[in-house]
Every structure is written in C-alpha cells, then in structure tokens.
C-alpha cells in the first residue's frame, strides 16, 4: 500500500524567509507590495515552484494602492491547482505562503488553498487549522470574501471569519489598536464577540 503524504504548510513574513531555506520547501506563494524589490532569500532555497502576486494589504480603495481583487484570488486558486497537478503524492511536499508580516494576506491565501483542497471541510475546522499554523492570523476580509464566492462556499468562510476575528480580539487585544491604525475598522466591526 502506497503512503500518501499531506503537504507541510508554512505561513511567514519576509523576515522569516531565510529560516525556511533548509526546510525543503517545494512550493512558494509570495504576496508582496507592488513596489517591493525581488526577494533574495529564495536564492538559498532548493528547487521550488514559486508564484508572486503584488498588491497591498488593504480592504478599502486608497490612492496609489492596489486593492486585493478577485483576479488575485483566481491566481491563488490556480497556484493550488498547479500544486495538485505537480505534487507527487508519494513524496513529501512543503507549501510556504508569505506576505510582508505573515498575518493578513498570507493567512487569507492559505485559508483559500486549504478550502480549495478540502471542499467538504467545515469553515470552522479550516480556521482552527489556520490558527494552528499561524496563531496571529488575521486574514484579509476582502480576500476571504472573494474565496468564499469563487469556491461556492455560500458565505461560510466569511461567517467563520467573523467568529475568528472575535476570538483573535479576545485573545490578542492588540489587534484592536493595530487594525484601527491600519484603517481596518470594518474588520473590527465584523467581529462576533460572544
């Protein structure tokens, strides 16, 4: 009987990338600001497949800023489809998703990839797994909304996101100040605080 490997999943920020260079990363999804320079950390990585998306971590239009867009979510899903097509189920694989801090864009992208790969898994379970990978996860609400729609989840990802925000605010009160400073009050208002 063949052993089927499930991928190792990592979420990180730019400053953490050098620490993953020896961890046999096979697939990388980079999400960085449009004007950010090419990242040198990947020169130390072994052979891997990498996709780079460039947009800002915002939830409302702002001058000279690139909003997350449904096309970006389509690219994330294409990355997931390409991974599934290239992945050798009999060999280990390691997916690394990063953004600038490893908190918002990257966690939304990883949630999207996990929901794509596990279409029948309840959204609450996906969020529990996301927090196990990256405890400080605060997924970008625009990106999660696009994923919800494109994956046909009928709002369950967004509903679970609201509960997730509430849990994060309770366990990490500093998120209230951070999101206010970043102009993301709308996400704070989305939070369900039970």
QUIHUCOR-V989298 format. One record per residue. PHI is phi in whole degrees, -180 to 180 (none if undefined). Layout:
PHI
PHI
This chain:
none
-73
-87
-101
-92
-98
-70
-78
-120
-132
-123
-155
-100
-57
-68
-91
-56
-58
-71
-104
-63
-106
-98
55
-71
-104
-141
-127
-115
-100
-125
-134
-62
-57
-97
-75
-69
-58
-89
-79
-56
-72
-64
-88
-81
-74
-60
-155
-97
-135
-122
-118
-115
-126
-161
-86
-91
-132
-123
-140
-58
-145
-58
58
-125
-100
-72
-58
-136
-53
-63
-66
-66
-61
-66
-63
-66
-64
-57
-64
-64
-62
-60
-63
-73
-89
-67
-95
-63
-96
-129
-69
-140
-144
-99
-117
-119
-138
-135
-66
-110
74
-121
-116
-63
-67
-72
-65
-66
-65
-59
-61
-64
-67
-66
-64
-75
-132
-63
-97
-76
-60
-59
-61
-67
-61
-67
-63
-67
-61
-67
-64
-78
-142
-56
-87
-57
-137
-60
-61
-64
-62
-65
-65
-62
-64
-64
-54
-68
-69
-92
66
-85
57
90
-71
-67
-67
-63
-68
-62
-61
-69
-62
-57
-61
-64
-66
-63
-67
-87
-136
-57
-62
-61
-60
-68
-60
-68
-65
-61
-83
74
-112
-58
-59
-71
-63
-71
-70
-60
-97
-104
-83
